[in-house]
Amino acid sequence: MIYIHVPFCHRKCTYCAFYSKPVAGGRWPVAGYLEALLKEMEERKGEQDHPIKTVYFGGGTPSILSISELERIVDGLRRCFDLSQVEEMTLEANPEDLNLDYLRSLRTLGFNRLSIGVQSLDDKVLRFLNRRHTAQQALEAVEHAHRAGFDNISVDLIYGILDNIDNIEDLDILEMVTHVSAYALTLEPGTALAVQVQQGRVVLPDEEEVVRQYHALHMQFTEAGFVQYEVSNYARPGFESKHNSRYWDRTPYLGLGSGAHSFDGKKRQWNNPDGTVGEETLSEADAYNELLMTSLRTVRGLPLAAVPEGQKERLLRLVQPYIACGWLTMNDTLAPTTEGLLHADGMAAALFVGS
C-alpha cells in the first residue's frame, strides 16, 4: 500500500493539526513539491516488495491539485511501482473542488474511491470551522460524484461541536454514500481552535454530551444500513476502506511526500517538513502495544492467537474488569462492544507493557 501526502489546502481549518500549508494566490510551492515527490518515488521504488493493493492521496487537500498535476503523480507512481493489482485508489477531496468535469477526469486517472470532507451540513458550523464550502455544495459534490461514475464514496463528519447534532441528524446524504467517518472534535495543541478555547472565546460540549451524540449517530447510521467496523468508521457491507483497514492490521506501507509516514513491519520512518527523515525501530514491547491499540479500535478486536505467549496470562487478568462492565467480549478474540469502542484508547493504554 502507498500513501501520498499533499500538504496544501486553500486555508487552514481551525481544528486541523495535520501538516499542511495554505496556498494563497500563486501556486509556486506546488510545482516544486511535485518535483520533489517524483524524485522521492524514484529513490524509494525498491522499498515495496509485496503487491500494492491500495493507493491513498491524503492531506492537506489533494483535490486542490489540478488534473494535470494529479496525472503527473499517478504517472510517476506507475513508472516506479507495479500498480496492476491495485483494488482501491482514494482521493481525499473538499466539496468546493468537485465539479463534474474534474470528477470525470479523476475516474479516467484511475481513482475509484472518494473521501469527501463534508464535516457538517450546518453552514454556521462550517463557517466556525473555517471551511470554504456550504452544506449545499457538499450535497452537490456527492451527487456529481455519482454522475461521474463513483460508486464508492465516503464522507467525513465531525460531532461534539455544539450542544446538539441537528446539523448531522438530518442527513439525506447518507442515502448517497457507502462509507462514513464520524469523528468527535478533539482539541489539538497549537490549532486555532485550541487557542480560542483557552481564551474562553469558544465553549465546547462536555464529555457526557459528546457520548450522547456518539450513541445518537451510531443508531442513525446503523438504521441507515451502515455497519461500524472501527471506532470512527461505518460502511455499507463490502465498502469498508481497504487502505485504512490495513493500517489497523499493521500491514507495511510506503508513505511519500512531506509529512508522510512509512512502516516496514519492524521500523517506522517519517518525512519531516524540513526535509529530514526520522526513523524508529520498534521494540517487542512497542510492537505489542501497537497491536493492542490498533486491534481494540476495531469491531473485529484482538485475536488471542496473535498475543505473544509471554503476555497472555497478564492480558487475560487485566481485561477482566472490562469484560465485567460490558466494554469487551471474549471468545477467540477480545472484541470491544459499541460502548467499549468509546473507551478503546484508554483500555489499550491500560494494557500496555513497558519498554
C-alpha positions as CSV (number, residue, x, y, z in Angstrom):
1,M,0.0,0.0,0.0
2,I,1.1,3.5,-0.8
3,Y,0.2,6.8,0.8
4,I,0.8,10.1,-0.9
5,H,0.7,13.3,1.2
6,V,-0.4,16.5,-0.5
7,P,0.4,19.2,2.1
8,F,-1.6,22.0,0.6
9,C,-5.0,23.5,1.3
10,H,-7.0,26.6,0.4
11,R,-6.9,27.7,4.0
12,K,-6.3,26.1,7.4
13,C,-9.3,24.8,9.3
14,T,-9.5,25.8,12.9
15,Y,-9.2,22.3,14.3
16,C,-6.6,20.9,11.9
17,A,-3.2,19.7,13.3
18,F,-2.1,17.8,10.2
19,Y,0.9,19.2,8.3
20,S,-0.4,21.4,5.6
21,K,0.3,24.8,4.0
22,P,-2.4,27.2,2.8
23,V,-1.8,28.2,-0.8
24,A,-2.9,31.8,-1.3
25,G,-2.9,33.3,-4.8
26,G,0.0,31.8,-6.7
27,R,0.7,28.1,-6.9
28,W,4.5,28.3,-6.9
29,P,5.1,25.9,-3.9
30,V,3.1,23.2,-5.7
31,A,5.4,22.8,-8.7
32,G,8.5,22.4,-6.6
33,Y,6.7,20.0,-4.3
34,L,5.7,17.8,-7.3
35,E,9.3,17.6,-8.5
36,A,10.5,16.6,-5.0
37,L,7.7,14.0,-4.8
38,L,8.6,12.4,-8.1
39,K,12.2,12.3,-7.1
40,E,11.4,10.6,-3.9
41,M,9.4,7.9,-5.8
42,E,12.5,7.2,-8.0
43,E,14.7,6.9,-4.9
44,R,12.3,4.6,-3.0
45,K,10.9,2.5,-5.7
46,G,12.7,-0.6,-4.4
47,E,11.1,-0.5,-1.0
48,Q,7.8,-2.1,-1.9
49,D,8.5,-5.8,-2.4
50,H,4.9,-7.0,-2.0
51,P,1.8,-6.5,-4.2
52,I,0.4,-3.0,-3.9
53,K,-3.4,-3.2,-3.4
54,T,-4.3,0.3,-2.3
55,V,-3.1,3.9,-3.0
56,Y,-4.4,6.8,-0.9
57,F,-3.9,10.5,-1.6
58,G,-4.3,12.4,1.7
59,G,-3.5,15.8,3.0
60,G,-3.9,18.7,3.3
61,T,-6.4,18.8,0.4
62,P,-5.3,16.6,-2.6
63,S,-8.2,18.0,-4.6
64,I,-6.5,21.4,-4.6
65,L,-4.3,19.9,-7.3
66,S,-5.3,20.2,-11.0
67,I,-6.0,17.2,-13.1
68,S,-2.7,17.7,-14.9
69,E,-0.8,17.8,-11.5
70,L,-2.5,14.7,-10.3
71,E,-1.8,13.0,-13.6
72,R,2.0,13.7,-13.1
73,I,1.9,12.0,-9.7
74,V,-0.1,9.0,-11.0
75,D,2.2,8.6,-14.0
76,G,5.2,8.7,-11.6
77,L,3.6,6.0,-9.5
78,R,3.0,3.8,-12.4
79,R,6.6,4.3,-13.6
80,C,8.1,3.4,-10.3
81,F,5.7,0.8,-8.9
82,D,3.6,-2.1,-10.1
83,L,0.0,-0.9,-9.7
84,S,-1.5,-3.8,-11.7
85,Q,-3.1,-5.3,-8.6
86,V,-4.5,-2.1,-7.0
87,E,-8.0,-2.6,-5.9
88,E,-8.7,0.8,-4.3
89,M,-7.3,4.2,-5.2
90,T,-8.7,7.0,-3.0
91,L,-8.5,10.8,-3.2
92,E,-9.4,13.0,-0.2
93,A,-11.3,16.0,-1.5
94,N,-13.2,19.1,-0.4
95,P,-16.7,19.7,-1.8
96,E,-15.9,23.0,-3.4
97,D,-13.3,21.4,-5.7
98,L,-15.6,18.7,-7.1
99,N,-17.2,19.8,-10.3
100,L,-18.4,17.2,-12.8
101,D,-15.6,17.6,-15.3
102,Y,-13.0,17.3,-12.5
103,L,-14.6,14.2,-11.2
104,R,-14.9,12.5,-14.6
105,S,-11.2,13.2,-15.1
106,L,-10.4,11.6,-11.7
107,R,-12.1,8.4,-12.9
108,T,-10.0,8.5,-16.1
109,L,-6.8,8.7,-13.9
110,G,-7.9,5.5,-12.1
111,F,-9.4,6.9,-8.9
112,N,-12.3,4.7,-7.8
113,R,-13.0,6.0,-4.3
114,L,-13.5,9.5,-2.9
115,S,-13.3,10.6,0.7
116,I,-15.1,14.0,0.9
117,G,-14.6,16.3,3.8
118,V,-18.2,17.3,4.4
119,Q,-17.7,17.8,8.2
120,S,-21.1,19.3,8.8
121,L,-24.3,20.2,6.9
122,D,-24.8,23.3,9.0
123,D,-23.5,26.4,7.3
124,K,-22.9,28.2,10.6
125,V,-20.8,25.3,11.8
126,L,-18.8,25.2,8.6
127,R,-18.0,28.9,8.9
128,F,-16.9,28.3,12.5
129,L,-14.6,25.6,11.4
130,N,-13.2,27.9,8.6
131,R,-14.4,25.6,5.9
132,R,-14.8,27.1,2.4
133,H,-17.8,25.1,1.2
134,T,-21.5,25.3,2.1
135,A,-23.9,22.5,3.0
136,Q,-25.5,22.7,-0.5
137,Q,-22.1,22.4,-2.1
138,A,-21.4,19.2,-0.1
139,L,-24.7,17.6,-1.3
140,E,-24.0,18.7,-4.9
141,A,-20.4,17.2,-4.7
142,V,-21.8,13.8,-3.8
143,E,-24.4,14.0,-6.5
144,H,-21.8,15.0,-9.1
145,A,-19.5,12.1,-7.9
146,H,-22.4,9.6,-8.6
147,R,-22.9,11.1,-12.1
148,A,-19.2,10.9,-12.8
149,G,-19.3,7.1,-12.1
150,F,-18.1,6.9,-8.5
151,D,-19.9,4.2,-6.6
152,N,-17.6,4.1,-3.6
153,I,-18.0,7.5,-1.7
154,S,-17.0,8.2,1.8
155,V,-17.9,11.4,3.8
156,D,-16.2,12.8,6.9
157,L,-18.4,14.2,9.6
158,I,-17.4,15.9,12.9
159,Y,-19.6,15.8,16.1
160,G,-19.1,17.3,19.5
161,I,-19.0,20.9,18.2
162,L,-22.3,22.1,19.5
163,D,-24.7,21.0,22.3
164,N,-26.9,19.4,19.7
165,I,-26.4,17.4,16.5
166,D,-29.2,18.9,14.4
167,N,-26.6,19.7,11.8
168,I,-25.9,16.0,11.4
169,E,-29.2,14.2,12.3
170,D,-31.0,15.3,9.1
171,L,-28.6,13.5,6.7
172,D,-30.1,12.9,3.3
173,I,-26.5,12.5,2.3
174,L,-26.5,9.0,3.9
175,E,-28.6,7.7,1.1
176,M,-25.9,8.6,-1.5
177,V,-22.8,7.3,0.2
178,T,-21.2,4.0,1.1
179,H,-19.0,5.0,3.9
180,V,-19.0,7.5,6.8
181,S,-16.1,8.6,9.0
182,A,-17.6,10.3,12.1
183,Y,-15.0,11.9,14.4
184,A,-15.5,13.6,17.8
185,L,-14.0,17.0,17.7
186,T,-10.7,16.9,19.5
187,L,-8.6,19.9,20.6
188,E,-5.1,19.5,19.2
189,P,-2.3,21.7,20.7
190,G,-1.3,24.7,18.5
191,T,-4.5,24.8,16.5
192,A,-6.6,28.0,16.2
193,L,-9.5,26.2,17.9
194,A,-7.4,25.2,20.9
195,V,-6.3,28.9,21.3
196,Q,-10.0,30.0,21.1
197,V,-11.0,27.5,23.8
198,Q,-8.1,28.5,26.0
199,Q,-9.0,32.2,25.7
200,G,-12.7,31.4,26.6
201,R,-14.0,32.6,23.2
202,V,-15.3,29.1,22.4
203,V,-17.0,26.6,24.8
204,L,-17.3,23.0,23.6
205,P,-19.8,20.4,24.8
206,D,-18.8,18.4,27.8
207,E,-17.9,14.7,27.7
208,E,-21.4,13.5,28.6
209,E,-22.9,15.4,25.7
210,V,-20.3,14.1,23.3
211,V,-21.0,10.5,24.4
212,R,-24.8,11.1,23.9
213,Q,-24.1,12.4,20.3
214,Y,-21.9,9.3,19.6
215,H,-24.8,7.0,20.6
216,A,-27.3,9.0,18.6
217,L,-25.2,8.9,15.5
218,H,-24.4,5.3,15.9
219,M,-28.1,4.5,16.0
220,Q,-28.8,6.6,12.9
221,F,-26.0,5.1,10.9
222,T,-27.0,1.6,11.8
223,E,-30.6,2.2,11.0
224,A,-29.5,3.5,7.6
225,G,-27.7,0.3,6.8
226,F,-24.2,1.1,7.9
227,V,-22.0,-1.3,10.0
228,Q,-19.5,0.1,12.4
229,Y,-16.1,-1.6,11.9
230,E,-13.8,0.8,13.7
231,V,-14.2,3.5,16.4
232,S,-15.0,6.3,13.9
233,N,-15.8,4.4,10.7
234,Y,-19.1,3.0,9.3
235,A,-19.6,1.3,6.0
236,R,-22.3,-0.4,3.9
237,P,-21.3,-4.1,3.7
238,G,-18.4,-4.6,1.4
239,F,-17.4,-0.9,1.4
240,E,-15.0,-0.8,4.3
241,S,-11.9,1.2,3.5
242,K,-9.3,-1.3,2.3
243,H,-6.5,1.1,2.8
244,N,-7.3,2.2,6.3
245,S,-8.2,-1.3,7.4
246,R,-4.6,-2.3,6.6
247,Y,-3.2,0.3,8.9
248,W,-5.2,-1.3,11.7
249,D,-3.8,-4.7,10.6
250,R,-0.3,-3.3,10.8
251,T,0.3,-4.0,7.1
252,P,3.6,-2.5,5.9
253,Y,3.1,0.7,3.8
254,L,5.1,3.3,2.0
255,G,4.5,7.0,2.6
256,L,5.6,9.5,0.1
257,G,5.7,13.3,0.5
258,S,6.5,15.8,3.2
259,G,4.8,14.7,6.5
260,A,4.2,11.1,5.3
261,H,5.0,8.1,7.4
262,S,6.1,4.6,6.3
263,F,6.2,1.2,8.1
264,D,8.0,-1.9,7.0
265,G,6.7,-4.2,9.8
266,K,9.6,-3.5,12.1
267,K,10.6,0.1,11.6
268,R,8.7,3.4,11.2
269,Q,10.0,6.2,9.1
270,W,8.7,9.7,8.6
271,N,9.4,12.7,6.3
272,N,9.8,15.8,8.4
273,P,8.6,19.1,6.8
274,D,12.2,20.4,6.9
275,G,13.4,17.7,4.5
276,T,15.0,15.4,7.2
277,V,13.9,11.9,7.8
278,G,13.1,10.4,11.2
279,E,13.3,6.7,12.0
280,E,12.3,4.4,14.8
281,T,12.9,0.6,15.2
282,L,10.1,-0.9,17.2
283,S,10.9,-3.0,20.2
284,E,8.9,-6.1,21.1
285,A,7.0,-4.0,23.6
286,D,6.3,-1.3,21.0
287,A,5.0,-3.8,18.5
288,Y,2.8,-5.5,21.2
289,N,1.4,-2.1,22.3
290,E,0.6,-1.1,18.8
291,L,-1.2,-4.4,18.3
292,L,-3.3,-3.7,21.3
293,M,-4.1,-0.1,20.2
294,T,-5.0,-0.9,16.6
295,S,-6.9,-4.1,17.3
296,L,-9.1,-2.7,20.1
297,R,-10.2,0.2,17.9
298,T,-11.9,-2.3,15.6
299,V,-15.1,-4.3,16.0
300,R,-13.1,-7.3,14.9
301,G,-11.0,-7.0,18.0
302,L,-7.8,-8.7,19.1
303,P,-7.4,-12.4,18.1
304,L,-5.9,-14.2,21.2
305,A,-3.8,-16.2,18.8
306,A,-1.9,-13.0,17.9
307,V,-0.9,-12.3,21.5
308,P,2.6,-13.4,22.4
309,E,2.6,-16.4,24.8
310,G,4.5,-14.4,27.4
311,Q,1.8,-11.8,27.5
312,K,-1.4,-13.9,27.5
313,E,-1.7,-14.6,31.2
314,R,-1.2,-10.9,32.1
315,L,-3.6,-9.7,29.4
316,L,-6.4,-12.1,30.4
317,R,-6.1,-10.9,34.0
318,L,-6.1,-7.2,33.2
319,V,-9.1,-7.4,30.8
320,Q,-11.5,-9.0,33.4
321,P,-12.9,-5.6,34.7
322,Y,-13.6,-4.5,31.1
323,I,-15.4,-7.7,30.4
324,A,-17.4,-7.4,33.6
325,C,-18.5,-3.8,32.8
326,G,-19.5,-4.7,29.2
327,W,-16.8,-3.0,27.3
328,L,-15.2,-6.2,26.0
329,T,-16.4,-9.6,25.0
330,M,-14.1,-12.6,24.9
331,N,-14.2,-15.8,22.8
332,D,-11.3,-16.5,20.5
333,T,-10.9,-12.7,20.3
334,L,-11.1,-9.8,22.7
335,A,-13.7,-7.6,20.9
336,P,-14.9,-4.1,22.1
337,T,-18.7,-3.6,22.3
338,T,-20.3,-0.4,21.0
339,E,-19.8,1.2,24.4
340,G,-16.3,-0.2,24.7
341,L,-15.2,1.4,21.4
342,L,-15.7,4.8,23.1
343,H,-13.0,3.7,25.6
344,A,-10.8,1.8,23.2
345,D,-7.7,4.0,23.5
346,G,-7.9,4.2,27.3
347,M,-8.3,0.4,27.6
348,A,-5.4,-0.2,25.3
349,A,-3.2,2.2,27.3
350,A,-4.1,0.4,30.5
351,L,-3.0,-2.9,28.9
352,F,0.4,-1.6,27.5
353,V,3.6,-3.2,28.7
354,G,6.7,-1.0,29.5
355,S,9.6,-1.0,27.1
